Amino acid sequence: MISKTGKQNNQNILVQFQILALLSFLKNCNPFCEKKCKANRYWLRQSLPEVIEDADELFSNEKYMEVYELLNRLKFREDAEVHWRLCRALFKMSSNNSLSKVVRNEMISEGYELIRRALELCPNNANIHKWAAIIIDAKSGAEGTVSRIHSYGMVKIHLLKAAELNPNDVTVYYMLGHWCFALSNMTWFQRKICSLLFAACPTSTYDEAHAYFVKAETTKPRFYIPNLYLLGCTSFYLNDFCRARYYLSVASNCTPRTRFETECVVAARRLNKPLLEQNSPSD
């Protein structure tokens, strides 16, 4: 037989269990609890470096909207580190083709204003110059061929400054190479517009493009498949078919991490196929 004391203890335990279960249920149903982590991210930390650290972690996880929400409330502090990161998040979000063209252009315009202010606040920051080049190119590209050609010179100025301030940033060398390659690969129509509208249209060569791609590759080997692919392309245009085969073969055998890298692998294999056939021993 169970004593009255034992029964009372069991009842107390049961009541405590029911209370805990109810609290757990209410916690899960409470809409404010669901956003606890997000709320902490907004208000718990007061240190700007800690908020920026959170933003960088979110960016690395491709949570660009959360980066924007986190940093946008701080932009009135007039801090250059906040401004260029907001610009970066806006640029990434603008790459989402599911958004309307109007929305994407608004994001680019907002990013442009932010990076302009960041340059005023901190003119000797490599990241600011890099993202200034990216957002200026994106903004001018949305405005049309004439605007893009007009922006070429300014884009290169910012990239060169970024490389000067941070010589270890391989993405800047890749972008410089891409800039030179794009100019070298301009169509007759684009060159005609350039010569008609501008007294001094920027120029470049495949040699210059190749040199920047090589610099990127030697600084950090195989960091980006498009860099290898364009190394192969510039070698091909320079009639260095041996190096073209090498770089295109390396690009063809790399494992792509993004859709764009996949496209570059396919393009590298397509361009390399006749080179390999030409080099194969005849029957």
N, C-alpha and C positions, 0 to 999 in steps of 0.2 A: 504493500500500500504506500502511496506517495503522501507525505505529510502535507499539512496546510502550508508550511513554510516553503516546501519544494514547489508546490503548485503556484504559490505567489511569485517565486523566483522565475519560474517558467513564463508566467504571464508578463512579468516585467521585461524579460528578454524579448518576448514576442512583440510587446508594445514598442520597445526600442527599435526592433527590426522594422516594424511597420512605419515608424516615424522616419527612419533612415531611408526606407524605400520611397516614402512620399517626398522627402526632400530631394532625393535623386531624380524622381519623376518631374518635380517642379523645376528643378535646375535645367533639365533637358528641354522642358517646354518653354522656358523663359526666353523670349527672343533676344533679351539683352545679354544673356550668357553666351549665346551663339557667337556674338561679336566681341567676346572678351579679349581674345588675342589681338584683334584689329584695334580695339579701343586702347589696349595697352600700348600698341605701336604708336598711337597718336598722342596719348597724353601721359603715359607713365614716365617716359624718359624726357628729360629737359635738355640734355646735352645735344648740341647740333652735330658733333662728330658721331655720336651714337645713332642719331636719326639717319645720317648719311650712310653709316654702316648698314643699317637695316635696308635702306633704299638700294644699295649695291647688291645686297644678297637677293632682294626681290628681283632686281634686274637680271642677275645671273640665272634666276629661275624663270625668266621670260614673263614675269608678272608686271608688265609695263604699265597697265592702268593703275595698279596698286602703288607703283613708284610715283606716278603722277599725283595720285590722291594724297600720298604721304608728304611729298615735297611742295605741292602747290600752295599749301597753307603757310609755307615758310618763305615764299618768294619775295614777300614784302620786307624781309630782313635785308634785302639787297646783298646777298651773299653769292659770289661768283660760282662757288662749288655747287650750290643749289640750282642756280640758273642753267649751267651747262648740263647737269643731270636731267633736269626737266626737259631741256631741248632734246637730249638723247632719247628719253622715253617717248616724247611726242613723235620723233622721227620713226621709231620702231612701230608705234601704233599706226602711223600713217601708211605703213607698208601692208596693212591688212586690207586686202582687196574686197572684203565683204562690206566695208564701209563705203559710203557714197563718195564720189570725187570731191564734192563740196566740203564734206567733213574732213577728208584727208588734206585738202588744200588749206583748210582752216588750221589744222594741226601744224602744218609746215610753217604757216605764217606766224603762229604763236611761238613756235620754236625759233624762228628767225629773230623775232623781237627779243626773246630771252637771251639768245647768244650775243646779240648786239650789245645788250646791257652788260653781259658777263665780260665782254672784251673791254668795255669802258672801266669796269671795276677791277679787272685783273688782266692786263695786256700781255703778261709773260707766263701764261699757263698753257702748256702743250695740249692738254685735253680740250681747252676752249678753242684753240686755233684749229684743231682737227675737226671738231664738231661744227665750227663755223664754216669750214670748207664743205663739209657734208651737207649742211642745211642750205647753204647758198646754192650749191649745185642742184639740190632737190627743188628749191623754190624757183630757180630760173628754168629748170626743166619743165615745171608745171606751167610756166608762163609762155613757153614756146621756143623755137629754134633761135630766133634773134636774141632773146634774153639769155639763153644758155651760152651762146657764143660770146656775148658781152661779158659774162661772168667768168669765163675761163681764166683770165689773168688773175682775178682776185682769189679764185679757188687755189691756184698754184702758190700764190703768196702765203696763204694761210697754211698750206701743207708744208712748205719749206720752213716756215717758222716753227711749226709743230715738230718737225724733224730736228731742227736746231736745238729746241728746248728739251726734247726727249729722243736722243739718237737710238734708243733701244726699242722703240715702238714699231714693230714690223708692219702693222696695218697702215701706217703713214707711208712707208716705202711702197707698199702695194698700191695705195691710192695714187701716189705720184707716178708710178709706172702705168697705171690705168689711165691717168690724165694724159700722159705723153702718148700712149697707144691710141687713145681716142682722137687726139689731134692729128696724129700721123695717119689715121684711118678715116679722116673726114672725107665726105663725098664731094664731088665737084660742085654740087649745088650749095653745100655749106661753105665751101671755100669762096665761092662767088659772092655769097651774102656777106661773108666776113670782109672781103676786099672792098665791097661797095660801101659798107656801113662804118667800118673802123679804119682809122689811119694806120694803126699798128696792131694787126691781129696776131695773137700769140701763135707760135709755131713750135714744133717738136719733131723728133725723129724716132724711128724704131730702135736705133742705137741707145738713145737716152732712156726710152721705155725699158729696154732690156737691162740696162745698168741698174735701174731701180728695182726691177723684179729680182735680179741677182742679189742685190743688197738685202732684200727682204728674205730671200731663201738662205743666204749664208748666215744671217742673224738668227733665224729660227727655221731650220730645215723642215720642209713638208708641213708647215703650219696651216696651209690653206690651199686646197686643190686648184682654185682659180688662178693662183699665182703660178703654179706649175704649168697649167694650161697656157697661160699667156706668155710664159717663158718659152714654151714650145712654139707658139704663134710668132713671137718676135724673132726667134731663131730661124723659123721658116721664111719669114719675109726678108731676113738678112742673108738668105741662101746658105745658112749653116745647117744643112739637113741632118748632119750627124747629131748635133746638139738638139735639134728639133725632135728627132726620133727618141732621144734619151728622155727629155722632159715630158713629152707626150706619153711615152710608155710608163713613166713613173706616175703621171696623173691618172692614166687609165687603170692602174692597179691599186690605187688608193681607195679606201672605203669612204664613201661620201657620208656626211653627217647632216646635210640639209638638201632641200630640193635644188637649190642653185648649184651646189657641189655635184649633185647627180647629173645635172645638165652639162656641167663642165667635163665630167668623166665621159659622157656620151660623145660630146664634141671632140674631145681629145682622141678617142678611139676612131672616130670618123676621119679626122685629119691625118692621123698616124697610119691608117690602113694603106694608102698608096705609097707612103714612104717605106713601110716595111716590105711591101711587095716589090718595090723598086730595088730594095737592098737584098732581097732574097736571091740565092744562086739560081741561075737559069737551068732548065732541064737539058 
